[in-house]
Amino acid sequence: MPSPVAPHRGLRVSYHFIPSFNLIPNTSPQNHPLIIYHECFLPSISAAVVEAHLRSVGVVEPQWRYTMYSTTHFHCTAHEVLCVASGRAKLCFETEVKIGDVIVVPAGVGHRLLQDLDGGFEMVGSYPKGTDWDMCYGREDEKANIEAIKDLAWFDKDPIYGDEGPALQIVYGGV
């Protein structure tokens, strides 16, 4: 069976450093950018194929299929990997994503759905194996959780490509 992902060499990747805003830390605690792998999965992809691929790489564990919450939220206990399995949407970091895109969201980065552009926008949400994810909203009572982000380990392997890939090259390679 051919790989459901595009080769990582030549893959269009964008990354964004997002400054803190009020009590939403964004990329500030670890200085790891939000990373988008554009058209990473083939356009004929299904959520089941995405989940099988993620399990075969073994870095993250798929945990849900859903759209994105329309309330700004972030996670303090885990980085998040979002794989777009259907549709197109505009997200709060002023980016449009579509089927096949992968978004690596570092802990602390606020995110929310602004608009489902076609109807039926769905992602596979995954988190590093062995981690539990939380939901934070930038409230005063979350400050201790936000401080803990600084100690959270980054990926040892790329969640999509394994030994090599953008999540490693951008963070460790100094791109």
C-alpha positions as CSV (number, residue, x, y, z in Angstrom):
1,M,0.0,0.0,0.0
2,P,1.5,3.4,-0.9
3,S,2.1,6.0,1.8
4,P,-0.8,8.3,2.5
5,V,1.5,11.2,3.0
6,A,3.6,13.3,0.6
7,P,7.4,13.0,0.9
8,H,8.6,15.5,3.6
9,R,11.3,16.8,1.3
10,G,9.6,19.4,-0.9
11,L,6.6,19.6,1.4
12,R,5.3,23.1,1.8
13,V,5.6,24.0,5.5
14,S,4.8,27.3,7.2
15,Y,5.5,28.1,10.8
16,H,4.4,31.0,13.0
17,F,5.6,32.4,16.3
18,I,2.7,33.9,18.1
19,P,3.3,36.4,21.0
20,S,1.4,36.0,24.2
21,F,-1.9,37.7,24.5
22,N,-3.4,38.4,27.9
23,L,-3.3,35.0,29.7
24,I,-2.9,33.0,26.5
25,P,0.8,32.2,26.3
26,N,0.9,31.1,22.7
27,T,4.4,30.2,21.5
28,S,6.2,32.2,24.3
29,P,6.9,29.6,27.0
30,Q,9.0,27.3,24.8
31,N,9.5,29.4,21.7
32,H,8.3,26.5,19.6
33,P,6.3,27.7,16.6
34,L,2.9,26.6,15.4
35,I,3.7,24.5,12.3
36,I,1.5,23.7,9.3
37,Y,2.3,20.9,6.9
38,H,0.4,21.9,3.8
39,E,-1.2,19.1,1.7
40,C,0.7,16.5,3.7
41,F,-1.9,13.8,3.4
42,L,-3.3,12.9,0.0
43,P,-6.6,14.7,-0.8
44,S,-8.5,11.4,-1.0
45,I,-7.7,10.8,2.7
46,S,-10.1,9.5,5.3
47,A,-10.0,9.9,9.1
48,A,-9.5,6.2,9.4
49,V,-6.4,6.3,7.2
50,V,-5.0,9.3,9.1
51,E,-5.5,7.4,12.4
52,A,-3.8,4.3,11.0
53,H,-0.8,6.3,9.7
54,L,-0.4,8.1,13.0
55,R,-0.5,4.8,14.9
56,S,2.1,3.3,12.6
57,V,4.5,6.2,13.2
58,G,3.9,5.7,16.9
59,V,4.6,9.3,18.2
60,V,1.1,10.5,18.9
61,E,-2.1,8.7,19.7
62,P,-5.3,9.7,17.8
63,Q,-8.0,10.6,20.4
64,W,-10.9,12.2,18.6
65,R,-12.6,13.2,15.4
66,Y,-14.3,16.5,15.5
67,T,-14.2,20.1,14.1
68,M,-12.5,22.7,16.2
69,Y,-14.1,24.5,19.2
70,S,-15.3,28.0,18.4
71,T,-14.0,29.1,21.9
72,T,-10.3,30.0,22.1
73,H,-8.6,27.4,24.1
74,F,-5.1,25.9,24.6
75,H,-3.4,22.9,26.3
76,C,-0.8,23.1,29.0
77,T,-0.1,19.4,29.5
78,A,0.4,18.3,25.8
79,H,1.3,19.5,22.4
80,E,-1.4,18.7,19.8
81,V,-1.3,17.4,16.3
82,L,-4.4,18.2,14.2
83,C,-4.9,16.4,10.9
84,V,-7.6,17.8,8.6
85,A,-9.6,14.8,7.4
86,S,-12.3,16.7,5.5
87,G,-13.4,20.2,4.5
88,R,-11.8,23.6,4.8
89,A,-11.8,26.1,7.6
90,K,-10.4,29.5,8.7
91,L,-8.8,29.3,12.1
92,C,-7.9,32.0,14.6
93,F,-4.3,32.3,13.6
94,E,-5.5,33.8,10.3
95,T,-4.8,30.7,8.3
96,E,-7.1,28.6,6.1
97,V,-6.6,24.9,6.4
98,K,-8.0,22.1,4.2
99,I,-8.2,18.4,3.9
100,G,-4.7,16.9,4.0
101,D,-3.1,19.7,6.1
102,V,-1.5,18.9,9.5
103,I,-1.2,21.5,12.2
104,V,1.3,20.9,15.0
105,V,0.1,23.1,17.9
106,P,2.6,23.6,20.7
107,A,1.3,23.6,24.3
108,G,0.1,27.1,25.1
109,V,-1.0,28.2,21.6
110,G,-4.5,29.4,21.6
111,H,-6.7,28.1,18.8
112,R,-10.3,28.2,17.7
113,L,-12.5,27.8,14.6
114,L,-13.5,31.0,13.0
115,Q,-15.4,29.6,10.0
116,D,-16.2,26.2,8.5
117,L,-15.9,27.2,4.9
118,D,-17.6,24.2,3.2
119,G,-19.5,22.5,6.0
120,G,-18.3,19.2,7.3
121,F,-14.8,20.4,8.5
122,E,-13.3,17.5,10.6
123,M,-9.9,16.8,12.1
124,V,-8.2,13.9,13.8
125,G,-6.9,15.2,17.1
126,S,-3.8,13.5,18.5
127,Y,-1.4,13.9,21.5
128,P,2.0,12.5,22.3
129,K,1.8,8.9,23.6
130,G,1.6,8.8,27.4
131,T,0.2,12.3,27.9
132,D,-3.1,13.5,29.0
133,W,-4.4,16.7,27.6
134,D,-6.3,19.5,29.4
135,M,-8.4,22.4,28.3
136,C,-7.4,26.0,29.3
137,Y,-9.0,29.3,28.4
138,G,-6.6,32.0,29.7
139,R,-8.1,32.4,33.2
140,E,-6.3,33.6,36.3
141,D,-6.7,30.2,38.0
142,E,-4.6,28.6,35.1
143,K,-1.4,30.4,35.8
144,A,0.4,27.5,37.5
145,N,-0.6,25.2,34.6
146,I,0.8,27.8,32.1
147,E,4.1,27.8,34.0
148,A,4.4,24.0,33.6
149,I,4.5,24.3,29.8
150,K,8.2,25.4,30.1
151,D,9.1,21.8,31.3
152,L,7.1,20.0,28.6
153,A,9.3,17.9,26.3
154,W,9.1,18.5,22.5
155,F,8.8,15.6,20.1
156,D,11.7,13.1,19.8
157,K,10.4,12.1,16.4
158,D,8.2,13.9,13.9
159,P,4.6,12.9,14.5
160,I,3.9,12.3,10.8
161,Y,7.3,11.3,9.4
162,G,9.1,9.6,12.3
163,D,12.9,10.1,12.3
164,E,13.0,13.2,10.1
165,G,10.4,15.8,9.5
166,P,9.4,19.5,9.9
167,A,8.6,19.3,13.6
168,L,12.2,18.3,14.3
169,Q,13.9,20.4,11.6
170,I,12.2,23.6,12.6
171,V,12.7,23.3,16.3
172,Y,16.0,21.5,16.5
173,G,17.5,22.5,13.2
174,G,17.2,26.2,13.7
175,V,15.2,26.9,10.6
